[in-house]
Amino acid sequence: MRHSISKYFTLLFLSVAFFSGQIFPAESQDHESDLTLTQALQESGEQSLQIQKSKAALEETEWKHTESLSTYLPTVSASVNYLTDKKYMLLDTNIGGNALTIPQVLPTTIYSLRATLPVFDGFASTNRYRATRSLTEAAKNDYEWTQFNVSRQTVLQFYKSMASYVLQSVAEQNLKTLEDHLKDVHAFKKAGVSTNYDVLRVEVQVSEAQTELLNSQDNVELAKYKLGEVLGKDTEARNLKGKLPVLTEDIATKINQQILNHRKDILSLQQKSESANHMADSMNRYWIPRLNIFGETQYYNNQTSGFDDSEHFRNAYTVGLNMTWNIFDGLQSTSRSGQSEQQAIQTDKSLRISQLKARQDFEFWKRKFKYFTTAAKSRLNDIQRSEEAVRLAKEGRKAGVTTSTQLLDAESDLFRSRAGLVNAQIGSIEALINLELASGQTLYNFN
């Protein structure tokens, strides 16, 4: 049994290496034009637009958290007023029975400094501080998740691009074989060995092979764009260097079943939900009076018009308490409080939806991974059978007991098996990548 398993993996590796090696030689003449998976991961980590966007979002939330400290700290403002022209207001009064008009003299120059310290706001600022703190932690988890997601997508697109080249090579070989068969069938028809049916049948297969080759060429070009996207560029034209990995079903046994504890995006949503609830509590304190301490000092000149006439400047100050109570503001505060409560509900529901979907994705991709690894093993056996069938068909045609149509069928089965092996391999890689994303865990080192 152990010998059989060892033989299977050896043959699987050699088969994939054979097809991969036709497009990706082990040694390249121009090393600067090669791209390995390690280089791709490094470039995506440095150049990915998604990571850069997530980092900017993290820094934004950190500044919002800093802003929330303003409710605990004093605000200090300074102002300078200088009147370039004036006409005083007059006050008419009566002193000792004599009518008297007194101008209301305003200072020409005023230097003022005012400080305000919040004392109590119904703990609205405390809840706002907690909300921004949770939001910052959420942004950190989201940033780490983006890095993990981009690295996994880089691996997937790298191997998808590599597989597209391999499938193009298989399609080219298939088309060449069919074109050779078409020449042989035309020659046999002239010799009276083959019929019009044989010719038409091969012509149909050649047409299908030509279409399949065009499709494989399109897939190669599309794969370049997708790989370039995760690397933060328009396209990726360098030669890919490496081989498709051989994955086994036992990789899935390494998974920690507590997937929600490892999913950074789920943790980020939990913290966003906490933030939304704290913010709703903060907005709901609009009906509580606000109490502040304030102090203001002024340095002014109301005797002359000179802004630098220091001999005529005087000083004044005020210190006191200020309490404001929002009794009615046209339902503005009530509406904002209601909006924040509904936003908190939406965030809670989004978290629950994500948790349910995470478990479904985990089970789905776990089963898909098992399917594709089993399919890869089956396709390898198909290749061995098809190769033997081709050998027997060639020997039979030499002996005159097998027709060209039978040989053509055998070779077509061989090419389909080879393409099926590559598709099963890339399917197992894609399933594993999505299983890692569903579980939030690195299960296989692709480097």
DAKA-V731652 format. One record per backbone hydrogen bond with DSSP energy under -0.5 kcal/mol. NH is the residue of the N-H (numbers start at 0). CO is the residue of the C=O. If there is no record, write none. Layout:
# DAKA-V731652
NH,CO  NH,CO
This chain:
# DAKA-V731652
4,0  5,1  6,2  7,3  8,4  9,5  10,6  11,7  12,8  13,9  14,10  15,11  16,12  17,13  18,14  19,15  20,16  21,17  22,18  22,19  23,19  24,22  30,28  32,29  33,30  34,238  39,35  40,36  41,37  42,38  43,39  44,40  45,41  46,42  47,43  51,47  52,48  53,49  54,50  55,51  56,52  57,53  58,54  59,55  60,56  61,57  62,58  63,59  64,60  65,61  66,62  67,63  68,64  68,65  69,66  70,67  71,68  72,68  74,115  76,113  78,111  80,109  82,107  83,81  88,103  90,101  91,89  92,99  94,97  97,94  98,96  99,92  101,90  101,99  102,100  103,88  104,102  107,300  108,300  109,80  110,298  111,78  111,109  112,296  113,76  114,294  115,74  116,292  118,290  119,290  123,120  126,122  127,123  128,124  129,125  130,126  131,127  132,128  133,129  134,130  135,131  136,132  137,133  138,134  139,135  140,136  141,137  142,138  143,139  144,140  145,141  146,142  147,143  148,144  149,145  150,146  151,147  152,148  153,149  154,150  155,151  156,152  157,153  158,154  159,155  160,156  161,157  162,158  163,159  164,160  165,161  166,162  167,163  168,164  169,165  170,166  171,167  172,168  173,169  174,170  175,171  176,172  177,173  178,174  179,175  180,176  181,177  182,178  183,179  184,180  185,181  186,182  187,183  188,184  189,185  190,186  191,188  192,187  193,187  198,194  199,195  200,196  201,197  202,198  203,199  204,200  205,201  206,202  207,203  208,204  209,205  210,206  211,207  212,208  213,209  214,210  215,211  216,212  217,213  218,214  219,215  220,216  221,217  222,218  223,219  224,220  225,221  226,222  227,223  228,224  229,225  230,226  231,228  232,227  238,32  240,34  241,239  246,244  250,247  251,248  252,249  253,250  254,251  256,254  258,256  260,257  261,258  262,258  263,261  266,262  267,263  268,264  269,265  270,266  271,267  272,268  273,269  274,270  275,271  276,272  277,273  278,274  279,275  280,276  281,277  282,278  283,279  284,281  285,282  287,284  289,323  290,119  291,321  292,116  293,319  294,114  295,317  296,112  297,315  298,110  299,313  300,108  308,305  309,307  311,308  312,309  313,299  315,297  317,295  319,293  321,291  323,289  326,324  331,328  334,330  335,331  336,332  337,333  338,334  339,335  340,336  341,337  342,338  343,339  344,340  345,341  346,342  347,343  348,344  349,345  350,346  351,347  352,348  353,349  354,350  355,351  356,352  357,353  358,354  359,355  360,356  361,357  362,358  363,359  364,360  365,361  366,362  367,363  368,364  369,365  370,366  371,367  372,368  373,369  374,370  375,371  376,372  377,373  378,374  379,375  380,376  381,377  382,378  383,379  384,380  385,381  386,382  387,383  388,384  389,385  390,386  391,387  392,388  393,389  394,390  395,391  396,392  397,393  398,394  399,395  400,395  401,395  406,402  407,403  408,404  409,405  410,406  411,407  412,408  413,409  414,410  415,411  416,412  417,413  418,414  419,415  420,416  421,417  422,418  423,419  424,420  425,421  426,422  427,423  428,424  429,425  430,426  431,427  432,428  433,429  434,430  435,431  436,432  437,433  438,434  439,435  440,435  442,440  445,443
